[in-house]
Amino acid sequence: MSIKACTSCKRISTRERCPVCNNPTSTNWSGLLIIVDPENSDIAKELNIELPGEYALRVR
Amino acid sequence: MEDHKNSIYALKTATGQERNVARMLARKSKDSGIGLGAILVPESLKGYILVESSTKIDMQNPAFKIPHLRGIVESSSRSAANANMVSFEEVKKFLNPEPIISSIQKGSIVELISGPFKGERAKVVRIDESREEVVLELIEAAVPIPVTVKGDQIRIIQKEAD
């Protein structure tokens, strides 16, 4: 089972469609960002991420 | 919500283990109470991860006893206020990585870094920006055959040949 990233919200999952926003996912992604505490993270605010979890930095 | 600014620290890891270290650190931070906000693993930074934390990172903390985690990157400036910290401006450029293809020009000399022609040098003949592909011509081949590869499979050696 390959790890995929959502083409819209960049969230990493193993599904064909993103479990959060239901957009298609892609296996072609790079860079990893783990948001632990979105309330308390400047990086999460910069990228407008509100849910904790794993994100890709770049998805094609 | 607290009103203080988070600090970003660079941690040294074993090369190739950046993602594993980041995932383990994220898991440990939840139960150990070290105030991590985010962990960043940029593809262009091999052997390092960036950690955003509201507290000062103490490598003696048992939460940082993680396999393949080698230590914190010490800053050369010894000012106590921002020792070992990475500025947010520096981190921003990792958050929106520019596609490698935008820095490639027609006529550039590149080296293939993966695939069947790994290690071969080639000249860029055409660039397809929308599909992020480049058409190359291998330099050492007797007959010039165009090869189409993805933008992430090449490394630029010389910006533009005449």
Backbone of each chain as ProteinMPNN parsed JSONL, in Angstrom:
{"seq_chain_A": "MSIKACTSCKRISTRERCPVCNNPTSTNWSGLLIIVDPENSDIAKELNIELPGEYALRVR", "coords_chain_A": {"N_chain_A": [[0.849, -1.193, 0.0], [0.715, 2.042, -1.009], [1.957, 5.237, 0.105], [0.111, 8.159, -0.029], [-0.527, 11.56, -1.103], [-2.834, 14.208, -0.667], [-4.024, 16.048, -3.416], [-5.073, 18.509, -3.099], [-5.323, 19.468, -0.3], [-2.961, 18.486, 0.61], [-2.658, 16.566, 2.543], [-1.398, 13.585, 4.01], [-2.144, 10.228, 3.264], [-3.308, 6.81, 2.885], [-5.242, 6.326, 1.158], [-7.31, 6.36, -1.858], [-8.751, 8.613, -2.215], [-8.763, 11.747, -0.518], [-9.235, 11.552, 2.986], [-10.188, 13.745, 4.35], [-10.865, 16.03, 2.68], [-11.826, 14.831, 0.429], [-10.676, 14.99, -2.116], [-8.82, 13.843, -5.032], [-5.89, 11.736, -4.518], [-2.257, 11.628, -4.729], [0.655, 9.752, -5.65], [2.958, 10.974, -6.135], [4.761, 12.875, -4.387], [6.593, 15.127, -2.249], [8.787, 15.99, 0.482], [8.111, 16.335, 3.937], [5.789, 17.228, 6.408], [4.986, 17.34, 9.707], [2.328, 18.124, 11.593], [1.872, 18.784, 14.845], [0.657, 20.297, 16.842], [-1.578, 22.341, 15.825], [-2.683, 24.723, 16.748], [-0.7, 25.97, 18.057], [1.411, 26.547, 16.368], [3.55, 28.207, 14.197], [4.238, 27.496, 11.641], [2.057, 25.942, 10.793], [0.121, 27.906, 10.761], [1.087, 29.592, 8.795], [0.754, 28.004, 6.547], [-1.935, 27.677, 6.589], [-3.049, 25.435, 7.971], [-5.238, 23.48, 9.799], [-5.763, 21.092, 11.015], [-4.217, 18.544, 12.965], [-1.6, 16.321, 11.876], [-0.036, 14.451, 9.161], [1.577, 16.04, 6.463], [2.351, 16.71, 3.021], [4.964, 18.593, 1.426], [5.046, 19.238, -1.178], [3.038, 18.42, -3.879], [2.341, 16.552, -6.77]], "CA_chain_A": [[0.0, 0.0, 0.0], [1.608, 3.199, -1.11], [1.558, 6.438, 0.827], [-0.319, 9.168, -0.998], [-0.826, 12.886, -0.567], [-3.979, 14.858, -1.31], [-3.571, 17.067, -4.366], [-5.619, 19.807, -2.723], [-4.914, 19.912, 1.037], [-1.617, 17.918, 0.808], [-2.634, 15.645, 3.672], [-0.879, 12.272, 3.627], [-2.96, 9.081, 3.667], [-3.061, 5.689, 1.98], [-6.47, 6.146, 0.381], [-7.394, 6.903, -3.217], [-9.281, 9.971, -2.061], [-8.407, 12.308, 0.777], [-10.289, 11.327, 3.982], [-10.676, 15.01, 4.895], [-11.54, 16.902, 1.714], [-12.348, 13.971, -0.636], [-10.049, 15.222, -3.414], [-7.944, 12.717, -5.376], [-4.542, 11.758, -3.949], [-1.201, 11.332, -5.685], [1.838, 9.123, -5.033], [4.108, 11.808, -6.457], [4.845, 13.991, -3.447], [7.903, 15.209, -1.599], [8.836, 16.81, 1.687], [7.148, 15.899, 4.951], [5.535, 18.173, 7.489], [4.101, 16.752, 10.711], [1.751, 19.142, 12.461], [1.516, 18.155, 16.117], [-0.258, 21.18, 17.555], [-1.818, 23.432, 14.87], [-3.012, 25.962, 17.468], [0.513, 26.532, 18.642], [2.483, 26.386, 15.395], [3.61, 29.268, 13.187], [4.291, 26.847, 10.324], [0.683, 25.576, 10.462], [-0.613, 29.141, 10.443], [1.601, 30.071, 7.505], [0.183, 27.177, 5.483], [-3.377, 27.574, 6.855], [-3.403, 24.073, 8.346], [-5.969, 23.519, 11.067], [-5.862, 19.759, 11.603], [-2.922, 17.894, 13.135], [-1.392, 15.171, 11.009], [1.117, 14.51, 8.269], [1.33, 16.736, 5.206], [3.461, 16.799, 2.073], [5.267, 19.992, 1.113], [4.819, 19.444, -2.6], [2.299, 17.294, -4.478], [2.11, 16.722, -8.205]], "C_chain_A": [[0.888, 1.249, 0.0], [1.046, 4.397, -0.341], [1.262, 7.533, -0.191], [-0.602, 10.489, -0.305], [-1.961, 13.507, -1.365], [-3.474, 15.98, -2.223], [-4.094, 18.454, -3.992], [-5.083, 20.274, -1.364], [-3.55, 19.353, 1.438], [-1.522, 16.954, 1.99], [-2.222, 14.249, 3.202], [-1.789, 11.174, 4.158], [-2.592, 7.922, 2.741], [-4.246, 5.465, 1.049], [-6.364, 6.755, -1.02], [-7.915, 8.339, -3.198], [-9.004, 10.454, -0.645], [-9.534, 12.106, 1.792], [-10.877, 12.625, 4.536], [-11.477, 15.803, 3.859], [-12.052, 16.144, 0.494], [-11.809, 14.297, -2.03], [-9.137, 14.045, -3.75], [-6.542, 12.87, -4.773], [-3.525, 11.351, -5.013], [-0.018, 10.695, -4.965], [3.074, 9.988, -5.244], [4.139, 13.039, -5.544], [6.234, 14.005, -2.82], [7.838, 16.164, -0.419], [7.776, 16.374, 2.671], [7.024, 16.959, 6.034], [4.573, 17.499, 8.459], [3.62, 17.878, 11.606], [1.274, 18.436, 13.728], [0.426, 18.987, 16.801], [-0.546, 22.413, 16.674], [-2.122, 24.773, 15.533], [-1.747, 26.731, 17.843], [1.696, 26.428, 17.668], [2.429, 27.496, 14.349], [3.615, 28.68, 11.78], [2.876, 26.488, 9.879], [-0.123, 26.807, 10.076], [-0.196, 29.679, 9.084], [0.953, 29.305, 6.352], [-1.324, 26.967, 5.65], [-3.822, 26.143, 7.136], [-4.067, 24.117, 9.717], [-6.056, 22.166, 11.758], [-4.472, 19.178, 11.808], [-2.8, 16.686, 12.212], [-0.182, 15.363, 10.124], [0.72, 15.151, 6.937], [2.564, 16.66, 4.314], [3.738, 18.277, 1.822], [4.952, 20.289, -0.351], [4.141, 18.212, -3.173], [2.128, 17.581, -5.961], [0.957, 15.868, -8.672]], "O_chain_A": [[1.698, 1.46, 0.903], [-0.164, 4.542, -0.166], [2.058, 7.797, -1.092], [-0.877, 10.544, 0.893], [-2.038, 13.351, -2.583], [-2.602, 16.76, -1.839], [-3.611, 19.461, -4.511], [-4.467, 21.336, -1.269], [-3.031, 19.706, 2.497], [-0.423, 16.571, 2.391], [-2.64, 13.791, 2.139], [-2.164, 11.171, 5.33], [-1.682, 8.036, 1.92], [-4.25, 4.528, 0.25], [-5.466, 7.543, -1.318], [-7.567, 9.159, -4.047], [-9.009, 9.67, 0.304], [-10.68, 12.449, 1.502], [-11.954, 12.606, 5.132], [-12.614, 16.2, 4.113], [-12.655, 16.749, -0.393], [-12.423, 13.918, -3.027], [-8.718, 13.318, -2.849], [-6.07, 13.984, -4.548], [-3.882, 10.804, -6.056], [0.285, 11.041, -3.823], [4.109, 9.769, -4.615], [3.613, 14.098, -5.887], [6.957, 13.008, -2.861], [6.961, 17.024, -0.334], [6.651, 16.073, 2.274], [8.017, 17.509, 6.51], [3.465, 17.127, 8.074], [4.416, 18.512, 12.299], [0.378, 17.592, 13.68], [-0.581, 18.458, 17.272], [0.163, 23.415, 16.767], [-1.855, 25.83, 14.962], [-1.736, 27.959, 17.931], [2.838, 26.244, 18.088], [1.404, 27.704, 13.7], [3.076, 29.273, 10.846], [2.522, 26.7, 8.719], [-0.952, 26.754, 9.168], [-1.028, 30.163, 8.316], [0.642, 29.882, 5.31], [-1.921, 26.167, 4.929], [-4.838, 25.686, 6.612], [-3.542, 24.703, 10.664], [-6.381, 22.089, 12.943], [-3.623, 19.297, 10.925], [-3.809, 16.1, 11.818], [0.596, 16.301, 10.298], [-0.328, 14.844, 6.368], [3.689, 16.557, 4.805], [2.852, 19.115, 1.984], [4.636, 21.42, -0.721], [4.611, 17.09, -2.979], [1.812, 18.702, -6.359], [0.617, 15.883, -9.855]]}, "seq_chain_B": "MEDHKNSIYALKTATGQERNVARMLARKSKDSGIGLGAILVPESLKGYILVESSTKIDMQNPAFKIPHLRGIVESSSRSAANANMVSFEEVKKFLNPEPIISSIQKGSIVELISGPFKGERAKVVRIDESREEVVLELIEAAVPIPVTVKGDQIRIIQKEAD", "coords_chain_B": {"N_chain_B": [[-4.904, 30.892, 24.132], [-1.371, 30.757, 24.124], [0.885, 33.554, 24.137], [3.453, 33.653, 23.204], [6.389, 33.512, 21.078], [7.153, 30.878, 18.867], [10.06, 28.768, 18.623], [12.395, 27.635, 16.184], [14.242, 24.777, 15.648], [17.125, 23.084, 14.391], [17.644, 19.699, 13.857], [19.989, 17.059, 13.85], [20.005, 14.146, 11.922], [20.363, 10.642, 11.032], [21.275, 10.131, 7.65], [18.669, 9.629, 5.364], [16.954, 8.69, 7.237], [15.28, 10.637, 8.048], [12.467, 10.984, 7.88], [11.51, 8.855, 9.447], [12.571, 9.494, 11.946], [11.265, 11.923, 12.396], [8.586, 11.077, 12.55], [8.666, 9.424, 14.795], [9.393, 11.252, 16.721], [7.193, 12.938, 16.702], [5.248, 11.228, 17.698], [6.284, 10.688, 20.23], [6.275, 13.225, 21.376], [3.684, 13.748, 21.971], [3.012, 12.182, 24.235], [4.982, 12.889, 26.057], [4.94, 15.569, 26.637], [6.599, 17.607, 25.658], [6.638, 20.693, 24.177], [5.929, 20.555, 21.167], [5.214, 22.061, 18.049], [5.294, 21.682, 15.269], [6.889, 19.477, 12.894], [9.33, 19.541, 10.485], [10.336, 18.17, 7.44], [12.304, 18.832, 5.069], [12.819, 18.052, 1.634], [15.128, 18.862, 0.401], [17.02, 19.084, 2.312], [19.188, 17.092, 3.405], [19.637, 14.734, 5.972], [18.874, 16.329, 8.069], [16.305, 17.615, 10.25], [13.678, 19.969, 10.865], [12.44, 21.444, 13.75], [9.668, 22.787, 15.303], [9.158, 24.46, 18.246], [7.68, 25.304, 21.393], [9.004, 25.357, 23.689], [12.371, 25.36, 25.049], [14.645, 23.235, 23.47], [15.861, 20.373, 24.948], [18.329, 18.191, 24.712], [18.906, 16.245, 26.514], [16.597, 15.334, 27.529], [14.523, 12.509, 27.981], [12.641, 12.103, 25.977], [13.856, 12.737, 23.637], [15.478, 10.643, 23.072], [15.953, 8.934, 20.563], [16.261, 6.499, 18.045], [18.659, 7.0, 15.473], [18.597, 9.745, 15.71], [20.773, 12.329, 15.932], [21.48, 14.654, 17.272], [21.351, 18.163, 18.288], [21.645, 21.029, 16.175], [24.226, 23.141, 16.729], [24.444, 26.611, 17.211], [26.675, 29.089, 15.897], [26.759, 31.618, 16.88], [26.798, 32.964, 20.099], [24.813, 34.16, 21.565], [22.508, 34.274, 24.173], [19.764, 34.541, 23.861], [18.849, 33.713, 21.285], [20.102, 31.275, 20.792], [21.056, 28.498, 18.849], [18.788, 28.653, 17.269], [16.649, 28.685, 14.345], [15.742, 31.048, 11.956], [12.388, 32.148, 11.199], [12.007, 33.141, 8.69], [13.955, 31.848, 7.2], [12.987, 29.291, 7.254], [10.667, 29.466, 5.834], [11.237, 29.311, 3.097], [11.54, 26.625, 2.7], [9.005, 25.729, 2.991], [7.506, 26.309, 0.747], [8.561, 24.778, -1.678], [10.307, 25.46, -4.624], [9.548, 24.335, -7.88], [11.901, 22.181, -9.367], [12.162, 22.259, -12.041], [11.737, 24.83, -12.955], [14.13, 26.108, -12.788], [15.635, 25.145, -14.785], [17.122, 25.48, -17.963], [16.808, 25.565, -21.524], [19.29, 23.798, -23.213], [20.907, 23.472, -21.04], [23.317, 21.588, -19.181], [22.837, 18.514, -17.727], [22.767, 16.014, -15.106], [21.679, 12.693, -14.916], [19.94, 11.403, -12.193], [18.53, 9.23, -11.416], [16.882, 6.195, -12.531], [17.223, 4.263, -15.645], [19.367, 5.478, -16.955], [21.04, 6.481, -15.043], [23.563, 8.522, -13.729], [24.538, 9.291, -16.17], [25.432, 11.986, -18.364], [23.615, 14.674, -19.822], [22.094, 16.782, -22.347], [19.748, 19.42, -22.222], [16.962, 19.436, -24.249], [14.292, 20.066, -24.65], [11.665, 21.545, -22.702], [8.962, 20.65, -20.744], [6.86, 22.327, -19.046], [4.307, 22.128, -17.88], [3.849, 19.414, -17.49], [6.021, 18.851, -16.035], [8.302, 17.696, -17.167], [11.354, 16.879, -18.878], [13.013, 16.856, -22.02], [15.779, 15.104, -22.98], [19.108, 14.818, -24.361], [21.42, 12.388, -24.54], [24.819, 12.904, -23.783], [27.067, 11.294, -24.147], [26.211, 9.328, -25.857], [26.387, 7.578, -28.953], [24.597, 7.929, -31.022], [22.316, 10.559, -31.114], [19.646, 10.225, -29.104], [16.458, 11.199, -28.173], [15.472, 11.46, -24.798], [12.887, 11.254, -22.481], [12.39, 12.524, -19.323], [11.327, 12.813, -15.855], [11.227, 15.89, -14.002], [12.371, 15.661, -11.452], [14.306, 13.783, -11.673], [16.722, 14.641, -12.47], [19.836, 16.451, -12.186], [21.187, 19.65, -12.122], [24.105, 20.507, -13.845], [25.511, 22.347, -15.378], [24.499, 25.555, -16.038], [23.779, 26.835, -18.603], [24.682, 25.884, -21.798], [26.56, 26.956, -24.662]], "CA_chain_B": [[-3.663, 30.543, 23.458], [-0.207, 31.481, 24.632], [1.244, 34.67, 23.27], [4.898, 33.734, 22.932], [6.776, 33.08, 19.748], [7.814, 29.577, 18.83], [11.409, 28.751, 18.061], [12.619, 26.509, 15.291], [15.57, 24.207, 15.846], [17.528, 22.069, 13.417], [18.179, 18.502, 14.494], [20.754, 16.215, 12.941], [19.577, 12.744, 11.927], [21.085, 9.825, 10.064], [20.758, 10.393, 6.316], [17.697, 8.636, 4.927], [16.063, 8.333, 8.345], [14.643, 11.883, 8.483], [11.011, 10.803, 8.074], [11.285, 7.959, 10.579], [12.857, 10.243, 13.169], [10.19, 12.908, 12.568], [7.357, 10.395, 12.986], [8.853, 8.961, 16.17], [9.409, 12.44, 17.565], [5.807, 13.413, 16.798], [4.537, 10.304, 18.579], [6.785, 10.856, 21.605], [5.98, 14.551, 21.928], [2.316, 13.753, 22.488], [2.918, 11.65, 25.608], [5.977, 13.391, 27.007], [4.652, 16.942, 27.0], [7.482, 18.635, 25.102], [5.672, 21.48, 23.389], [6.231, 20.66, 19.746], [4.13, 22.539, 17.195], [5.378, 21.023, 13.972], [8.182, 18.918, 12.512], [9.455, 19.755, 9.047], [11.372, 17.363, 6.803], [12.432, 19.276, 3.683], [13.513, 17.077, 0.776], [16.427, 19.386, -0.015], [17.914, 19.149, 3.461], [19.441, 15.696, 3.754], [20.288, 14.526, 7.259], [18.398, 17.261, 9.087], [14.885, 17.942, 10.33], [13.449, 21.225, 11.576], [11.429, 21.22, 14.765], [9.122, 24.015, 15.869], [8.841, 24.136, 19.625], [7.405, 26.461, 22.253], [9.974, 25.306, 24.794], [13.744, 25.15, 24.617], [14.867, 21.803, 23.303], [16.93, 19.841, 25.785], [18.6, 16.865, 24.159], [19.021, 15.281, 27.61], [15.242, 14.854, 27.801], [14.353, 11.143, 27.459], [11.799, 12.11, 24.778], [14.716, 12.873, 22.464], [16.275, 9.433, 22.879], [15.323, 8.305, 19.405], [17.28, 5.961, 17.154], [19.041, 7.801, 14.293], [18.643, 11.176, 16.016], [22.169, 12.508, 16.321], [21.706, 15.8, 18.149], [20.863, 19.464, 17.843], [22.664, 21.805, 15.472], [24.632, 24.252, 17.576], [24.681, 27.85, 16.483], [28.003, 29.646, 16.173], [26.594, 32.813, 17.722], [26.574, 32.487, 21.461], [23.858, 34.991, 22.308], [21.628, 33.355, 24.891], [18.36, 34.676, 23.452], [18.451, 32.915, 20.121], [21.086, 30.222, 20.555], [20.627, 27.295, 18.134], [17.501, 28.797, 16.592], [16.597, 28.969, 12.92], [14.716, 32.083, 11.821], [11.198, 31.707, 10.472], [12.207, 33.529, 7.284], [14.743, 30.794, 6.564], [12.168, 28.084, 7.158], [9.617, 29.72, 4.841], [11.594, 28.87, 1.749], [11.35, 25.175, 2.618], [7.574, 25.427, 3.008], [7.012, 26.351, -0.629], [9.705, 24.47, -2.527], [10.135, 25.817, -6.025], [9.812, 23.166, -8.717], [13.263, 22.179, -9.895], [12.083, 22.461, -13.487], [11.742, 26.252, -13.288], [15.494, 26.613, -12.824], [16.325, 24.5, -15.899], [16.966, 26.176, -19.239], [17.145, 24.789, -22.721], [20.728, 23.83, -23.457], [21.635, 23.164, -19.811], [23.887, 20.245, -19.046], [22.332, 17.925, -16.493], [23.137, 14.621, -14.855], [20.517, 11.912, -14.494], [20.245, 10.87, -10.872], [17.851, 7.941, -11.195], [16.416, 5.567, -13.76], [18.203, 3.414, -16.342], [20.532, 6.252, -17.394], [21.627, 7.111, -13.849], [24.989, 8.834, -13.827], [24.876, 9.816, -17.504], [25.225, 13.416, -18.572], [22.752, 14.93, -20.977], [21.795, 18.174, -22.658], [18.299, 19.629, -22.248], [16.513, 19.794, -25.589], [12.972, 20.689, -24.567], [11.125, 21.53, -21.344], [7.498, 20.646, -20.677], [6.641, 22.814, -17.681], [3.032, 21.697, -17.31], [3.966, 18.02, -17.041], [7.278, 18.784, -15.292], [9.179, 16.746, -17.834], [12.335, 17.454, -19.792], [13.529, 15.965, -23.053], [17.235, 15.198, -22.923], [19.903, 14.084, -25.327], [22.6, 11.919, -23.81], [26.02, 13.462, -24.409], [28.034, 10.272, -24.534], [25.642, 8.349, -26.783], [26.897, 7.718, -30.325], [23.493, 8.485, -31.803], [21.489, 11.322, -30.181], [18.269, 9.755, -28.962], [15.794, 11.978, -27.119], [14.974, 10.718, -23.643], [12.022, 12.101, -21.669], [12.42, 12.154, -17.902], [10.669, 13.734, -14.919], [12.116, 16.947, -13.521], [13.09, 15.329, -10.217], [15.303, 12.744, -11.934], [17.952, 15.217, -12.987], [20.531, 17.445, -11.382], [21.83, 20.58, -13.056], [25.562, 20.604, -13.717], [25.92, 23.618, -15.981], [23.225, 26.261, -16.298], [23.466, 26.919, -20.031], [25.818, 25.736, -22.706], [26.304, 27.781, -25.856]], "C_chain_B": [[-2.51, 31.372, 23.988], [0.262, 32.522, 23.616], [2.736, 34.729, 22.964], [5.204, 33.163, 21.548], [7.463, 31.722, 19.815], [9.213, 29.712, 18.241], [11.54, 27.526, 17.175], [14.074, 26.059, 15.438], [15.852, 23.196, 14.742], [18.123, 20.886, 14.172], [18.887, 17.655, 13.442], [20.243, 14.79, 13.063], [20.509, 11.96, 11.006], [20.461, 10.082, 8.696], [19.811, 9.266, 5.895], [16.698, 8.254, 6.002], [15.254, 9.536, 8.823], [13.159, 11.671, 8.794], [10.717, 9.918, 9.276], [11.497, 8.685, 11.899], [11.718, 11.224, 13.448], [8.917, 12.24, 13.093], [7.476, 9.93, 14.433], [8.799, 10.131, 17.149], [7.988, 12.975, 17.767], [5.02, 12.547, 17.771], [4.952, 10.528, 20.031], [6.361, 12.178, 22.216], [4.58, 14.598, 22.519], [2.261, 13.25, 23.932], [3.921, 12.273, 26.577], [5.79, 14.859, 27.374], [5.677, 17.971, 26.577], [6.655, 19.384, 24.066], [6.008, 21.641, 21.931], [5.007, 21.149, 18.978], [4.121, 21.797, 15.88], [6.787, 20.486, 13.756], [8.263, 18.972, 10.99], [10.611, 18.921, 8.508], [11.497, 17.814, 5.349], [13.261, 18.279, 2.873], [14.939, 17.538, 0.456], [17.457, 19.394, 1.114], [18.167, 17.731, 3.958], [20.154, 15.608, 5.113], [19.866, 15.488, 8.356], [16.874, 17.324, 9.089], [14.76, 19.245, 11.113], [12.273, 21.034, 12.517], [10.977, 22.566, 15.324], [8.635, 23.704, 17.276], [8.587, 25.409, 20.424], [8.347, 26.485, 23.451], [11.373, 25.091, 24.232], [14.003, 23.646, 24.531], [16.084, 21.37, 24.116], [17.185, 18.41, 25.34], [18.758, 15.803, 25.253], [17.664, 14.673, 27.972], [15.062, 13.445, 27.199], [13.493, 11.081, 26.2], [12.644, 12.213, 23.51], [15.673, 11.694, 22.287], [15.592, 8.613, 21.78], [16.434, 7.731, 18.528], [17.458, 6.859, 15.933], [18.998, 9.305, 14.532], [20.011, 11.466, 16.618], [22.409, 13.712, 17.228], [21.172, 17.078, 17.552], [21.998, 20.201, 17.138], [22.974, 23.043, 16.301], [24.897, 25.475, 16.712], [26.061, 28.397, 16.834], [27.9, 30.905, 17.031], [26.179, 32.366, 19.117], [25.589, 33.352, 22.247], [22.783, 34.083, 22.901], [20.204, 33.379, 24.361], [17.993, 33.773, 22.285], [19.501, 31.854, 19.77], [20.411, 29.029, 19.872], [19.325, 27.457, 17.342], [17.659, 29.091, 15.109], [15.499, 30.016, 12.743], [13.561, 31.585, 10.945], [11.306, 32.039, 8.985], [12.961, 32.438, 6.53], [13.906, 29.539, 6.34], [11.12, 28.242, 6.052], [9.963, 29.194, 3.457], [11.511, 27.351, 1.585], [9.864, 24.816, 2.515], [6.967, 25.446, 1.606], [8.154, 26.058, -1.585], [9.398, 24.773, -3.994], [10.383, 24.581, -6.877], [11.166, 23.289, -9.397], [13.267, 22.568, -11.369], [12.169, 23.946, -13.863], [13.153, 26.822, -13.366], [16.28, 26.008, -13.996], [16.076, 25.308, -17.18], [17.322, 25.227, -20.371], [18.65, 24.917, -22.969], [21.559, 23.543, -22.221], [22.208, 21.75, -19.862], [23.44, 19.694, -17.692], [22.875, 16.507, -16.329], [21.886, 13.887, -14.41], [20.843, 11.262, -13.16], [19.442, 9.617, -10.534], [17.397, 7.399, -12.548], [17.519, 4.808, -14.473], [19.457, 4.164, -16.793], [21.218, 6.965, -16.239], [23.131, 7.325, -14.018], [25.401, 9.416, -15.159], [24.649, 11.32, -17.545], [24.41, 13.624, -19.837], [22.521, 16.42, -21.133], [20.282, 18.322, -22.762], [17.893, 20.136, -23.638], [15.178, 20.541, -25.528], [12.461, 20.577, -23.127], [9.603, 21.575, -21.424], [7.119, 21.044, -19.245], [5.357, 22.277, -17.063], [3.104, 20.262, -16.796], [5.228, 17.793, -16.217], [8.2, 17.714, -15.856], [10.2, 17.498, -18.683], [12.745, 16.403, -20.815], [15.03, 16.193, -23.133], [17.868, 14.46, -24.089], [21.176, 13.67, -24.606], [23.866, 12.36, -24.533], [26.933, 12.359, -24.935], [27.485, 9.237, -25.514], [26.141, 8.628, -28.204], [25.837, 8.359, -31.214], [22.601, 9.277, -30.835], [20.037, 10.862, -30.171], [17.607, 10.605, -27.879], [15.214, 11.083, -26.024], [14.106, 11.675, -22.829], [12.059, 11.62, -20.221], [11.675, 13.201, -17.083], [11.7, 14.719, -14.369], [12.901, 16.587, -12.274], [14.15, 14.252, -10.434], [16.62, 13.309, -12.42], [18.547, 16.225, -12.007], [21.285, 18.357, -12.347], [23.333, 20.625, -12.79], [26.02, 21.964, -14.208], [24.657, 24.322, -16.442], [22.877, 26.32, -17.782], [24.731, 26.799, -20.861], [25.528, 26.546, -23.967], [25.897, 26.953, -27.063]], "O_chain_B": [[-2.668, 32.56, 24.268], [0.059, 32.381, 22.41], [3.229, 35.76, 22.507], [4.405, 32.446, 20.947], [8.257, 31.459, 20.719], [9.507, 30.631, 17.477], [10.878, 26.511, 17.391], [15.002, 26.864, 15.362], [14.944, 22.541, 14.229], [18.997, 21.055, 15.022], [18.44, 17.551, 12.3], [20.066, 14.279, 14.169], [21.333, 12.536, 10.296], [19.243, 10.235, 8.593], [20.128, 8.088, 6.057], [15.709, 7.575, 5.724], [14.614, 9.477, 9.874], [12.658, 12.116, 9.827], [9.789, 10.189, 10.038], [10.724, 8.527, 12.844], [11.259, 11.347, 14.584], [8.25, 12.777, 13.977], [6.522, 10.024, 15.206], [8.245, 10.027, 18.243], [7.627, 13.409, 18.861], [4.228, 13.051, 18.567], [4.119, 10.557, 20.938], [6.115, 12.262, 23.419], [4.306, 15.369, 23.438], [1.551, 13.818, 24.76], [3.734, 12.194, 27.791], [6.412, 15.345, 28.318], [5.652, 19.098, 27.07], [6.046, 18.776, 23.186], [6.337, 22.741, 21.489], [3.891, 20.698, 19.232], [3.075, 21.335, 15.422], [7.751, 20.97, 14.35], [7.363, 18.499, 10.296], [11.719, 18.955, 9.043], [10.855, 17.232, 4.475], [14.258, 17.739, 3.351], [15.839, 16.721, 0.264], [18.632, 19.681, 0.886], [17.45, 17.23, 4.824], [21.134, 16.309, 5.365], [20.431, 15.472, 9.449], [16.233, 17.113, 8.059], [15.625, 19.581, 11.921], [11.228, 20.519, 12.117], [11.793, 23.378, 15.761], [7.815, 22.81, 17.481], [9.192, 26.451, 20.171], [8.472, 27.498, 24.139], [11.536, 24.689, 23.08], [13.62, 22.887, 25.422], [17.176, 21.924, 23.987], [16.36, 17.524, 25.563], [18.746, 14.607, 24.964], [17.59, 13.638, 28.633], [15.41, 13.219, 26.04], [13.593, 10.124, 25.432], [12.198, 11.82, 22.432], [16.573, 11.742, 21.448], [14.776, 7.731, 22.045], [17.44, 8.399, 18.29], [16.484, 7.414, 15.426], [19.335, 10.072, 13.63], [20.369, 10.931, 17.667], [23.445, 13.781, 17.889], [20.613, 17.085, 16.455], [23.169, 20.015, 17.468], [22.106, 23.882, 16.543], [25.489, 25.387, 15.636], [26.554, 28.188, 17.943], [28.806, 31.229, 17.799], [25.32, 31.5, 19.282], [25.545, 33.274, 23.475], [22.222, 33.233, 22.21], [19.507, 32.365, 24.401], [16.94, 33.136, 22.298], [19.749, 31.576, 18.597], [19.328, 28.606, 20.275], [18.816, 26.477, 16.798], [18.657, 29.664, 14.672], [14.425, 29.878, 13.329], [13.734, 30.728, 10.079], [10.776, 31.326, 8.134], [12.654, 32.138, 5.376], [14.095, 28.819, 5.359], [10.735, 27.264, 5.413], [9.1, 28.697, 2.733], [11.422, 26.848, 0.464], [9.506, 23.747, 2.022], [6.035, 24.698, 1.312], [8.67, 26.968, -2.234], [8.356, 24.383, -4.521], [11.338, 23.847, -6.624], [11.529, 24.34, -9.926], [14.238, 23.128, -11.878], [12.62, 24.284, -14.957], [13.362, 27.892, -13.939], [17.456, 26.321, -14.18], [14.959, 25.756, -17.438], [18.032, 24.237, -20.193], [19.203, 26.017, -22.937], [22.776, 23.385, -22.316], [21.655, 20.852, -20.498], [23.638, 20.324, -16.653], [23.369, 15.893, -17.274], [21.113, 14.411, -13.608], [21.896, 10.643, -13.007], [19.649, 9.011, -9.483], [17.519, 8.069, -13.574], [18.636, 4.715, -13.962], [20.502, 3.546, -16.994], [21.911, 7.96, -16.453], [23.865, 6.414, -14.402], [26.491, 9.976, -15.282], [23.784, 11.853, -16.85], [24.502, 12.853, -20.792], [22.717, 17.208, -20.207], [19.607, 17.457, -23.32], [18.419, 21.135, -24.128], [14.96, 21.513, -26.251], [12.79, 19.624, -22.421], [9.032, 22.437, -22.093], [7.067, 20.2, -18.35], [5.312, 22.0, -15.865], [2.49, 19.932, -15.781], [5.48, 16.681, -15.754], [8.797, 16.931, -15.116], [9.944, 18.61, -19.147], [12.814, 15.212, -20.509], [15.496, 17.316, -23.327], [17.251, 13.599, -24.717], [21.923, 14.518, -24.118], [23.977, 12.211, -25.75], [27.499, 12.47, -26.022], [28.225, 8.358, -25.956], [26.294, 9.784, -28.599], [26.137, 9.215, -32.045], [22.166, 8.722, -29.826], [19.296, 11.091, -31.127], [18.142, 10.719, -26.776], [14.553, 10.083, -26.302], [14.536, 12.786, -22.518], [11.793, 10.453, -19.935], [11.425, 14.315, -17.543], [12.889, 14.413, -14.285], [13.98, 17.134, -12.045], [14.822, 13.849, -9.485], [17.538, 12.557, -12.749], [17.866, 16.765, -11.136], [21.941, 17.885, -13.275], [23.769, 20.766, -11.648], [26.807, 22.648, -13.553], [23.84, 23.741, -17.156], [21.79, 25.896, -18.177], [25.71, 27.516, -20.653], [24.367, 26.79, -24.294], [25.65, 27.506, -28.135]]}, "name": "protein", "num_of_chains": 2, "seq": "MSIKACTSCKRISTRERCPVCNNPTSTNWSGLLIIVDPENSDIAKELNIELPGEYALRVRMEDHKNSIYALKTATGQERNVARMLARKSKDSGIGLGAILVPESLKGYILVESSTKIDMQNPAFKIPHLRGIVESSSRSAANANMVSFEEVKKFLNPEPIISSIQKGSIVELISGPFKGERAKVVRIDESREEVVLELIEAAVPIPVTVKGDQIRIIQKEAD"}
